[in-house]
Amino acid sequence: MEVLKPKLSVRNLNKSFDGKKVLNDLSFDLMEGEFLSILGPSGCGKTTLLRILIGLETADNGQILKGGKEISGLSSSQRGMGIVFQNYALFPNMTVLQNVEYALTLRKETKKQAREIALRTLEQVGLLDQKNKRPNQLSGGQQQRVAIARTLATNPDIILLDEPISALDVTNREIMKAELKALQKKFNVTMLFITHDQEEAFFLSDRIMVMDQGNIEQLDTPLEIYRNPASDYVRSFVVEQLDKKYTDLLRYTGRSDV
């Protein structure tokens, strides 16, 4: 059996704002090729953690190791990570193709091949026929796929996703959940997914990290969290909420390992 190696390791990470502790001594590993969801309500610290990982915020102390090397002192562009924001962050005055190739044109190593890489990535995510449209001519789901394609085109080691499908309607959310999982397998990329939605986390994740008030309450597989919640908080926030929505959770998730 293949032994998975940590792609990213966080050790004893702390962060406070105005004297209020937002992250409390967090330690966890993100494994190679894993889809790990960070699940928690607004204000639990999950978005702050993501911003620290990508380099948009600085931790008070602690380590961020990628491939065993400390990256806390590196700029966002040097960390080998890509990020997909909730609001897509597409350039409205650019076409789909221009949005995807823009970041590539800024890098010396990809500038000459920017158009070729962008076209290939759009084809892989099924948007090649939309390449000349502008974002306002696309559906919400299509805009999100452009944002994901833009990130994939830069070939990051890790993709961070900040509640990327919460702004979509119910139908498009269901479509995007399936597409995200399919894209992860197709590109064999490591993903860290931020969400407040229990069903999203259970559908997509290899493991789920449940957070509350800057602490990790439980980090385990969806099945183990559902069967053996580690605290009253996990039971009420995860298990009971899922049970309220679905009478048959296992059938809904369609997970082959259940």
N, C-alpha and C positions, 0 to 999 in steps of 0.2 A: 504493500500500500504506500502511495506517495505521501511523504510528510510535507505538509504545507509550511512555508516560511513566512514570517511577518514581513509584510510590505511596508508597513508603517507601525511604529511603536511610540506610544505616548507614555511618559513616565512622570508621575507626581506633578501634574500641571495645575497651576493655581492662577486665578484671575479675580480681581476685585475692581469695582467701580464705585468711587466716592465712599470707600470704606465698607461697601457691601460685597460679600463674597459671592461671586457668580459661578466660579468653578472651584471645586474643593478637592484638591489632591487627586486628580483623575489619572488613572493608569489603565491602558488597554492596548491590544494589538489588532491591527487590520491585516488579515492574511492575504497572501498572493491569490489573485483571482476571485476574491470574496465579494459578495454583496452584503455589506453591513449597514443596517439601518440604526440611526439614533432616534429613538422614539421618546417624546415627552411633550408636555403642554407648553404654551407660550411662557417665556420667562424662566425655563428650567436650565438654560445655559447652552442649549444645543447649537444655536446659531453663533454664539460667541466662540464656542469651540471650533466650529467650521472656519470662522474668520481668522482665528489664530493659526489653524493648520495651513491655510492658504497664504498667510502672511499679511492679512489686512489689519490684524490686531497683534499686539505683543503680550505674551503671558508674563505674569509677575515673576514666576519661576517655574522650573520643570524642564523636561527634555522632549523634543520631537525628533525621532530617529527614522530615517528613510533608508532602507537597505543597510541599516546599522550605522549610518552616518548622521551626525547632528545637523539639522537644517534650520534651526530656529533663527540663525543669523543671516540666512539667505533671503533675497528678495522673492516676491511671488513668482516672477518669471524664471527664477533659478531652481524652483522646487520640483519641477517636473509634474505638476498637478494642473488639472483643468477644473473649472467650476461652471455649473449651470445654475443661473439664478431663477428665482420664482417669477420675476417679471420679464424673463427672456433676454432683456438688455440688447435687443437687435437695433441696428442703425436704420431708422425709418426711411432715410434718403438713399439707401443702397438696396440693390437687388439681393435675392437669396444667395446667388453665387458670390456676389461681392462681400456679403456678410461673412460667409464661410472662409473666403480666401484672405480677408483683411489681416487677421493676426499672422497668417503665414507670410504675407508680404513684408512684415516688420522684422522677420527673423532672417538673418544672413543665410542660414543653412537651408531654408525652404523658399526663399524669395523667388528663385528662378522657376521652381516647380509649383508655385502657389496655385495657379489655375488648374493644373493637372490634378493635384492632390484634392482640391476643393470639388472638382467634378466627380472624381472617383468616390469621394465620401458621400456626396449627395446621391449618387447612384446606389451606394450601399444602404443608405437609409430610406431609399424609395422616394426621393424628392427631385430627381434630375429633371423631370418635366415641369417643375416649378421654379427652375433656376433664374428665370428672367423676371419673376414677379417681385413686388415689394412686400414687406411684412404686412401692411394693411390690406393686402389682397388675399391673405391666407387665413385659414381658421386658426383658432387658438392651439389646437393640437399640432397643426402644421408648423406654426411659429415655434412651438416647443421643440419639434424635431429639428428645425433649423438651428436652434440654440445648441442642441445636443451634437448635431453634425459639426458645428463650428468648433466645439470642444474636442470631439473625436479627431478632427483633421490635424490638430496639433500633436497627436500621438502622445498624450500624457500617460504617465505611469499609473496615476490614480485620478479618478473623476469624483469630484465632490458635487453633490446635488442638493440645493437648498430649497426644499419643498417645491420641486419643479412642476408638480401636476395639480397642486391645490387650487390654482386659479381657473382650472378647466371645469367645464360642465360635467355632469355625471357620465354621460356617454363617452366623452373624450378622455376622462380619467381612466375608465376601464380599458380603453384602447391603448392609452399610453403606458399603463401598468404592464400590459402584455408586451408592448414594443420595447420598453426599457429592459425587461428581462431577456428578450430575444437579442437585443443589441449587445447586452453584456456578454452573452454566450458567444455571439458572432465575433466580437472583437476581443474576447477573452481579457477584458479589462477589469481592474479592481475598482469597486465603487463604494463610496460612503454617502449614504442617503439620509437627509434630515427630514423628519416628518412628525406631525402631531396626530396622524391618522393610524389607528391600530390596524385596520384592514390592509392598508397599503404596505405597512411593515411586514405583516404576516404573509402577504401574497408574494412579495419581492425578495425577501431576505434569506440568506444562509444563516445569519445570526442577527439578533436584535439587542441593542444596548438601551435599556430603559433608564431614563434620567429623571430626576426630581430635585429641584433646588440646588443644582450644581453638583449633585452626587450621582454615581452610577448605582442604581438599585439592583439591576440584574443584567448580565450579559450571557446570552445562551441562544440556542436554537429556538425557533418559534414554538415547536412542539413542547420542548422542555419548559419554556416560560408558561405556556398554557396549562400544562399538566402540574407543574411544580413552581408556582410563583414564589419568589424568594422573600416577599414581604407583603404586608397588608396593602401597601400602596400599589404594588404590581398587580395584586389580585383585583383591586378596585378599578385602577386606571386601565388595565389591559384586559384581564380575563372577563370581568363583569361587563365591561363595555362591549366586548365582542359578543358575549352571550345575549346582550340586549338586542343586538342587530341581527344575529343569525342563530337559528335553532340548530343548525348543523354546520358548525365551523369547518370541520374536516372536509366535508363535501365541497364547501365553497372555495376553500383554498386550492383544492385539486392537487395537493402535494403528494407525490409518489412515495415519499418517505414516511407518511403518516399511517 
